[in-house]
Every structure is written in structure tokens, then in C-alpha cells.
């Protein structure tokens, strides 16, 4: 038995369209629902689901986002629980990568974690971050199709930028260029592959987590390409315009390549952008 606390149960059901990353979309939706709602005026502290051991596809998916097998019920189903209220003092000594994976959407943003502003074109921003509130819905979505890279929590970013310092656990702050000229979104680096020139190898790394088509990957891979695999953690409730970023000395001008900012600049961005400190560990 478990102590009484507010919990959200996920009911499992069969998904027919595999490969569309619907599972990650549903996990994100469940977590967002739990965070934004209460049960009898108490925060929801855990999410759980039950599944039989042979459901390996589901089990591998949920383990990737912090669900732990805690017991077996009377029907022989394994009970997987995700903790939405970890004790920060107990997890702060974990690596930034561990916290991002095991306690997502929590992430580590201490001084030791590097922070990078990543420019992204509007068309790629719309594909990669379909849940962004200002996005216009595509026709194919009304027809019942999905945009896999938009559904994912784990995403891929391809660049020709020579990023030497970046490592797993670092924070990415996405700057939507041209039309908005704002930092809108943030994530945490999971894996980096540098100097790739084989399009098949790049495709193997990114799968359906990138906005780039096979043809675009073949074109970009003619030069040494860096693949950044990252976890999408959220959007800034208050996206920061370039004018404000310059005024606060966070950026000197619009970024044309990946740009590192110091911890003090990040703290300003965190405050002005209204990133929820409840989900940061430092």
C-alpha cells in the first residue's frame, strides 16, 4: 500500500499509428494537466499507470520520462509511478542529465550548468514546437495526421555551428528569429554528435525527432554537421524580445549561431521570462 496523496491515473489504450510519437505527446499532456490542476486544493504529486509486463514498448517509453516500477497489483499488472514533487535537497547532487531524464520536467540550472541561446528559423520552430501557443494549425492536422517531431519531448537540432563547449545537461534557450525575434522555449541537452557527414548516420541519430527531411539532411551533411539531441522542458510564459534581451545585456545583438551566455544573464532571463523556479534545481 502507498500513503494517501493526490494522484493522477493514466488509463492506457491502444495506439494504432506507431512512429508518430503519440505516446510522448500523451505523456506531456498528462504532466501538463497534473501541474495545472489540483485535487481538493492540493497539488497533484504523482502520476501512475498500470500495465502488464509484456507491454515492452509502453514500458520502455514511460521509463524514459521518469516512471518507476513500484509494485505489482492483484491482477499481475506492474504499477509505474512518476514523482511530480521530488525533494530538491535529495536530487540536487544528481547530474543535470539525470535530473532531466528521471525527473522531467524538472531541470538543473546551477552555475555549473552552461546555458546557450540557439537561433531557429520560424518554419523550423513551428515544426519542432507545435505546442507553442502562437502556432497556426496545419491543414494535415485537421485531416487527422500528426507532426511527429512536434509531438516529441525528445527532439533533435542540426547545426553547422562549431559548438565545442556544449555537453549533456546544458540548457538550450531557443531564439525564434526573423518574425518574432524572441527567446520562446527551453530544453536540456541529452546527447551531442559532432562532425557527422554521413546522411544515413545523421538520420539514424535523429529518427523522427527533427524538422529536417531526408533531402535536407543530405544537403546539410555535405559539411560537418553537429546533431544535438535534447529534451524539451517548456516555453517561457513571457517570451523575451530582442530589444529587452539587449537592454538587459543578455545578448549584444541577434544571434546568428549558437551563443553561450553566463549564469548572471540566465538569471535575468529566468526572472524576466517567468520560468517557473518550482521546476528548477540548483
C-alpha positions in Angstrom: 0.0 0.0 0.0 1.1 3.6 -0.6 0.4 6.7 1.6 -2.6 8.8 0.6 -1.7 11.7 -1.6 -3.2 13.4 -4.7 -2.5 11.3 -7.8 -3.5 11.3 -11.4 -4.1 7.9 -13.1 -3.4 7.5 -16.8 -5.7 4.9 -18.4 -3.9 3.0 -21.1 -5.3 2.4 -24.6 -4.2 1.1 -27.9 -2.4 3.4 -30.4 -2.6 2.3 -34.0 -0.4 4.8 -35.6 3.1 3.9 -34.4 6.0 6.1 -35.2 4.0 9.3 -34.8 5.3 9.9 -31.2 1.8 10.0 -29.9 3.0 8.4 -26.7 5.3 11.3 -25.9 2.5 13.7 -26.7 0.2 12.0 -24.3 2.8 11.9 -21.5 3.4 15.6 -21.9 -0.3 16.3 -21.9 -0.8 14.3 -18.7 2.1 16.0 -16.9 0.9 19.5 -18.0 -2.6 18.6 -16.8 -1.3 17.4 -13.4 0.8 20.5 -13.0 -2.0 22.9 -13.8 -4.7 21.2 -11.7 -5.4 20.3 -8.1 -7.3 17.6 -6.2 -9.2 19.0 -3.3 -7.0 22.1 -3.3 -3.8 20.0 -3.1 -1.2 19.8 -5.9 -1.1 16.5 -7.8 2.1 14.9 -6.6 2.2 11.7 -8.6 1.1 10.2 -11.9 0.7 6.5 -12.3 -0.4 3.8 -14.7 -0.6 0.0 -14.7 0.5 -2.3 -17.4 1.3 -6.0 -17.9 5.0 -6.9 -18.1 4.8 -8.0 -21.8 3.9 -4.4 -22.9 7.6 -3.6 -23.6 7.0 -0.8 -26.0 5.0 1.1 -23.4 7.3 0.3 -20.5 10.4 1.5 -22.4 8.6 4.7 -23.3 7.5 5.6 -19.8 10.8 4.7 -18.2 12.4 7.3 -20.4 10.4 10.0 -18.6 10.8 9.1 -15.0 8.2 6.4 -14.4 9.4 3.8 -11.9 8.0 0.3 -11.3 7.0 0.4 -7.7 4.8 -2.7 -7.2 2.5 -5.3 -8.8 -1.2 -5.2 -8.2 -3.6 -8.1 -7.7 -4.2 -8.5 -11.4 -0.5 -9.0 -12.0 0.0 -5.6 -13.6 3.1 -3.6 -12.8 2.4 -0.2 -11.3 4.6 2.6 -12.7 4.7 5.9 -10.8 6.1 9.3 -11.8 7.0 11.6 -8.9 6.0 15.3 -9.6 7.1 16.5 -6.2 10.7 15.4 -5.5 12.6 16.7 -2.6 15.1 19.0 -4.2 17.7 18.6 -1.5 17.8 14.9 -2.2 18.2 15.2 -6.0 20.4 18.4 -6.3 23.6 16.3 -6.3 22.5 14.3 -9.3 23.9 15.3 -12.6 21.9 17.7 -14.8 21.4 14.9 -17.3 19.9 12.6 -14.6 17.5 15.2 -13.3 16.3 16.0 -16.8 15.7 12.3 -17.6 14.5 10.9 -14.3 12.5 14.0 -13.0 11.4 15.7 -16.2 10.1 18.4 -16.4 12.5 19.4 -13.6 15.9 20.5 -14.7 19.2 21.7 -13.2 20.2 25.3 -13.8 23.0 25.9 -11.3 26.2 27.9 -12.0 27.9 24.7 -13.2 25.4 24.2 -16.0 26.2 26.0 -19.2 23.5 28.0 -21.0 23.2 28.5 -24.8 21.0 30.7 -26.9 20.1 28.7 -30.1 18.7 30.6 -33.1 15.9 28.8 -35.0 14.0 29.9 -38.1 10.2 30.4 -37.8 9.3 27.4 -40.1 11.5 25.1 -38.1 10.3 26.5 -34.8 6.7 25.8 -35.8 7.5 22.2 -36.7 9.6 21.4 -33.7 7.5 23.1 -31.1 3.9 22.5 -32.3 2.6 23.0 -28.8 3.7 26.7 -28.8 0.6 28.8 -28.3 1.1 31.2 -31.2 1.4 28.5 -33.9 -1.1 28.2 -36.7 -2.5 24.7 -37.1 -1.6 22.9 -40.3 -4.1 21.5 -42.8 -2.7 18.0 -42.4 -3.6 18.1 -38.7 -7.2 18.9 -39.4 -7.2 15.8 -41.7 -6.1 13.7 -38.7 -2.4 13.5 -39.4 0.4 14.2 -36.9 3.7 16.1 -37.0 5.9 13.6 -35.2 8.8 16.0 -34.3 6.2 18.3 -32.8 4.7 15.6 -30.6 8.1 14.6 -29.1 9.6 15.5 -25.8 13.0 14.3 -27.0 13.9 16.4 -30.1 16.8 16.9 -32.4 18.5 20.1 -33.7 21.0 20.1 -36.5 23.6 22.8 -37.0 26.8 23.6 -38.8 27.9 25.7 -35.8 31.2 24.6 -34.3 29.9 24.1 -30.8 32.9 22.9 -28.7 31.8 23.6 -25.1 28.3 22.1 -25.1 27.7 18.8 -23.2 24.8 16.8 -21.9 22.9 18.5 -19.2 23.4 22.0 -20.6 20.4 24.3 -21.1 19.3 25.4 -24.6 17.3 28.6 -25.0 15.6 28.8 -28.4 15.5 32.2 -30.1 12.9 32.4 -32.8 14.5 34.7 -35.5 13.1 36.9 -38.2 9.4 37.3 -37.4 9.2 37.2 -33.5 12.9 37.8 -32.6 12.2 36.3 -29.1 13.5 33.6 -26.8 10.5 31.4 -26.5 11.4 27.9 -25.5 14.0 25.9 -23.4 15.3 22.4 -23.2 18.2 20.3 -21.9 20.9 18.6 -23.9 20.8 14.8 -23.8 23.4 13.9 -26.4 25.7 15.5 -28.9 27.3 14.1 -32.1 29.8 16.3 -33.9 31.4 16.3 -37.3 28.9 13.9 -38.9 29.0 13.8 -42.8 27.1 10.6 -43.4 23.4 11.4 -44.0 22.3 7.9 -43.1 24.2 8.2 -39.8 22.6 11.5 -39.1 19.1 10.1 -40.0 19.8 7.2 -37.7 20.5 9.6 -34.8 17.6 12.0 -35.3 14.9 9.5 -36.4 11.6 11.4 -36.5 12.7 13.9 -33.9 14.0 16.6 -36.4 12.2 19.0 -38.7 14.7 18.2 -41.5 13.6 15.9 -44.3 15.8 13.2 -45.7 16.7 15.5 -48.7 17.6 18.4 -46.4 19.8 16.1 -44.3 21.6 15.0 -47.4 22.2 18.6 -48.3 23.3 19.8 -44.9 25.6 16.8 -44.4 27.9 17.9 -47.2 29.6 19.9 -44.4 30.5 18.5 -41.0 27.2 18.6 -39.0 26.5 18.6 -35.3 23.5 16.8 -34.0 22.1 18.0 -30.7 19.6 15.6 -29.1 17.7 17.4 -26.3 14.6 17.2 -24.1 12.0 19.9 -24.5 11.2 21.2 -21.0 8.9 24.1 -21.7 8.1 27.6 -23.1 8.8 30.9 -21.5 5.4 32.2 -20.1 6.8 35.7 -21.0 8.9 35.3 -24.3 11.7 37.9 -24.3 12.1 40.2 -27.3 15.5 41.0 -28.7 15.1 44.7 -27.6 14.6 43.5 -24.0 17.5 41.0 -24.2 19.8 43.7 -25.4 18.6 46.2 -22.8 19.3 43.6 -20.0 22.8 42.8 -21.5 21.8 39.2 -22.1 22.5 39.5 -25.8 24.5 42.1 -27.7 22.7 41.6 -31.0 20.5 38.9 -32.7 22.3 35.6 -32.5 23.3 34.1 -35.9 24.8 31.0 -34.4 24.7 29.2 -31.0 25.8 31.7 -28.3 26.7 30.9 -24.7 25.5 33.3 -22.0 26.8 33.5 -18.4 24.9 32.5 -15.3 24.0 36.0 -14.4 22.5 36.7 -17.8 20.5 33.5 -17.5 19.2 34.5 -14.1 17.9 37.7 -15.6 16.3 35.7 -18.4 14.8 33.3 -16.0 13.2 36.1 -14.0 12.0 38.2 -16.9 10.8 35.2 -18.9 9.0 33.9 -15.8 10.5 30.4 -15.9 8.9 28.5 -13.1 11.5 28.2 -10.3 9.5 25.4 -8.7 10.8 23.1 -11.5 14.4 24.1 -11.4 17.1 22.5 -9.2 20.2 24.4 -8.2 
